[in-house]
Amino acid sequence: MLDNLRNQDSSPFNKDEEDENNAEDSDQVAIAKKTWSFDGKILGLKSQQLFILLLMLLLAVCLLGTMLLLVTGKIVPTFF
């Protein structure tokens, strides 16, 4: 963006080039809005799919935490 700043200042004004640049800029803005727009979906998942995914993540974190506590001896199961 700032690479040609000096060249832009010294170049003569040309309306055709400006129109082409504006058209390219508007295309880039439209693409940026499309890629960054939030339409209510996270990771492209439906709400039910996201719920199941987060539930599985919660279960994995709880299981790993319990296993870590058992291995380090912070908790001792009563049935051993």
ZADO-1210 file (C-alpha; in nm, 4 decimals, padded with zeros to 6 digits):
<atoms>
<atom x="00.0000" y="00.0000" z="00.0000" code="MET" pos="1"/>
<atom x="00.2732" y="00.2476" z="00.0927" code="LEU" pos="2"/>
<atom x="00.5300" y="00.1128" z="-00.1554" code="ASP" pos="3"/>
<atom x="00.4405" y="00.3519" z="-00.4356" code="ASN" pos="4"/>
<atom x="00.3584" y="00.6558" z="-00.2247" code="LEU" pos="5"/>
<atom x="00.6290" y="00.8765" z="-00.3808" code="ARG" pos="6"/>
<atom x="00.5429" y="00.7614" z="-00.7312" code="ASN" pos="7"/>
<atom x="00.1742" y="00.8365" z="-00.6822" code="GLN" pos="8"/>
<atom x="00.2491" y="01.1911" z="-00.5742" code="ASP" pos="9"/>
<atom x="00.4700" y="01.2678" z="-00.8749" code="SER" pos="10"/>
<atom x="00.2556" y="01.0906" z="-01.1368" code="SER" pos="11"/>
<atom x="00.0091" y="01.2952" z="-01.3431" code="PRO" pos="12"/>
<atom x="-00.3583" y="01.2615" z="-01.2678" code="PHE" pos="13"/>
<atom x="-00.5301" y="01.0113" z="-01.4938" code="ASN" pos="14"/>
<atom x="-00.9019" y="00.9512" z="-01.4512" code="LYS" pos="15"/>
<atom x="-00.8997" y="00.6118" z="-01.6263" code="ASP" pos="16"/>
<atom x="-00.6381" y="00.4728" z="-01.3900" code="GLU" pos="17"/>
<atom x="-00.8330" y="00.6029" z="-01.0920" code="GLU" pos="18"/>
<atom x="-01.1507" y="00.4316" z="-01.2106" code="ASP" pos="19"/>
<atom x="-00.9617" y="00.1031" z="-01.2547" code="GLU" pos="20"/>
<atom x="-00.8098" y="00.1342" z="-00.9078" code="ASN" pos="21"/>
<atom x="-01.1488" y="00.2111" z="-00.7541" code="ASN" pos="22"/>
<atom x="-01.2981" y="-00.0927" z="-00.9253" code="ALA" pos="23"/>
<atom x="-01.0169" y="-00.3127" z="-00.7940" code="GLU" pos="24"/>
<atom x="-01.0508" y="-00.1626" z="-00.4462" code="ASP" pos="25"/>
<atom x="-01.4263" y="-00.2211" z="-00.4400" code="SER" pos="26"/>
<atom x="-01.3703" y="-00.5834" z="-00.5440" code="ASP" pos="27"/>
<atom x="-01.1163" y="-00.6274" z="-00.2657" code="GLN" pos="28"/>
<atom x="-01.3513" y="-00.4669" z="-00.0134" code="VAL" pos="29"/>
<atom x="-01.6339" y="-00.6964" z="-00.1231" code="ALA" pos="30"/>
<atom x="-01.4085" y="-01.0006" z="-00.0840" code="ILE" pos="31"/>
<atom x="-01.2907" y="-00.8808" z="00.2569" code="ALA" pos="32"/>
<atom x="-01.6478" y="-00.8268" z="00.3751" code="LYS" pos="33"/>
<atom x="-01.7440" y="-01.1708" z="00.2515" code="LYS" pos="34"/>
<atom x="-01.4557" y="-01.3435" z="00.4271" code="THR" pos="35"/>
<atom x="-01.4939" y="-01.1532" z="00.7548" code="TRP" pos="36"/>
<atom x="-01.8710" y="-01.1374" z="00.7722" code="SER" pos="37"/>
<atom x="-02.0349" y="-01.3107" z="01.0652" code="PHE" pos="38"/>
<atom x="-02.3491" y="-01.4911" z="00.9646" code="ASP" pos="39"/>
<atom x="-02.4114" y="-01.6661" z="01.2960" code="GLY" pos="40"/>
<atom x="-02.1960" y="-01.9688" z="01.2202" code="LYS" pos="41"/>
<atom x="-01.8688" y="-02.0466" z="01.3922" code="ILE" pos="42"/>
<atom x="-01.6367" y="-02.2690" z="01.1902" code="LEU" pos="43"/>
<atom x="-01.9195" y="-02.3071" z="00.9409" code="GLY" pos="44"/>
<atom x="-02.1101" y="-02.5358" z="01.1769" code="LEU" pos="45"/>
<atom x="-02.4760" y="-02.5397" z="01.2671" code="LYS" pos="46"/>
<atom x="-02.5640" y="-02.4768" z="01.6296" code="SER" pos="47"/>
<atom x="-02.6322" y="-02.8452" z="01.7023" code="GLN" pos="48"/>
<atom x="-02.2997" y="-02.9508" z="01.5508" code="GLN" pos="49"/>
<atom x="-02.1143" y="-02.6832" z="01.7467" code="LEU" pos="50"/>
<atom x="-02.2825" y="-02.7951" z="02.0698" code="PHE" pos="51"/>
<atom x="-02.1755" y="-03.1570" z="02.0158" code="ILE" pos="52"/>
<atom x="-01.8216" y="-03.0491" z="01.9292" code="LEU" pos="53"/>
<atom x="-01.7920" y="-02.8337" z="02.2410" code="LEU" pos="54"/>
<atom x="-01.9444" y="-03.1084" z="02.4552" code="LEU" pos="55"/>
<atom x="-01.6817" y="-03.3533" z="02.3271" code="MET" pos="56"/>
<atom x="-01.4093" y="-03.0954" z="02.3968" code="LEU" pos="57"/>
<atom x="-01.5378" y="-03.0492" z="02.7523" code="LEU" pos="58"/>
<atom x="-01.5431" y="-03.4251" z="02.8064" code="LEU" pos="59"/>
<atom x="-01.1871" y="-03.4602" z="02.6753" code="ALA" pos="60"/>
<atom x="-01.0584" y="-03.1804" z="02.9028" code="VAL" pos="61"/>
<atom x="-01.2312" y="-03.3302" z="03.2074" code="CYS" pos="62"/>
<atom x="-01.0980" y="-03.6778" z="03.1299" code="LEU" pos="63"/>
<atom x="-00.7424" y="-03.5546" z="03.0749" code="LEU" pos="64"/>
<atom x="-00.7545" y="-03.3477" z="03.3933" code="GLY" pos="65"/>
<atom x="-00.8761" y="-03.6440" z="03.5968" code="THR" pos="66"/>
<atom x="-00.6078" y="-03.8679" z="03.4485" code="MET" pos="67"/>
<atom x="-00.3406" y="-03.6096" z="03.5301" code="LEU" pos="68"/>
<atom x="-00.4594" y="-03.5869" z="03.8908" code="LEU" pos="69"/>
<atom x="-00.4566" y="-03.9653" z="03.9218" code="LEU" pos="70"/>
<atom x="-00.1074" y="-03.9989" z="03.7731" code="VAL" pos="71"/>
<atom x="00.0421" y="-03.7258" z="03.9923" code="THR" pos="72"/>
<atom x="-00.1200" y="-03.8746" z="04.3039" code="GLY" pos="73"/>
<atom x="-00.3203" y="-03.5637" z="04.3940" code="LYS" pos="74"/>
<atom x="-00.6345" y="-03.7766" z="04.4184" code="ILE" pos="75"/>
<atom x="-00.6550" y="-04.1439" z="04.5103" code="VAL" pos="76"/>
<atom x="-00.9478" y="-04.3591" z="04.4004" code="PRO" pos="77"/>
<atom x="-01.1188" y="-04.5402" z="04.6872" code="THR" pos="78"/>
<atom x="-01.1726" y="-04.8660" z="04.5001" code="PHE" pos="79"/>
<atom x="-00.7978" y="-04.9572" z="04.4752" code="PHE" pos="80"/>
</atoms>
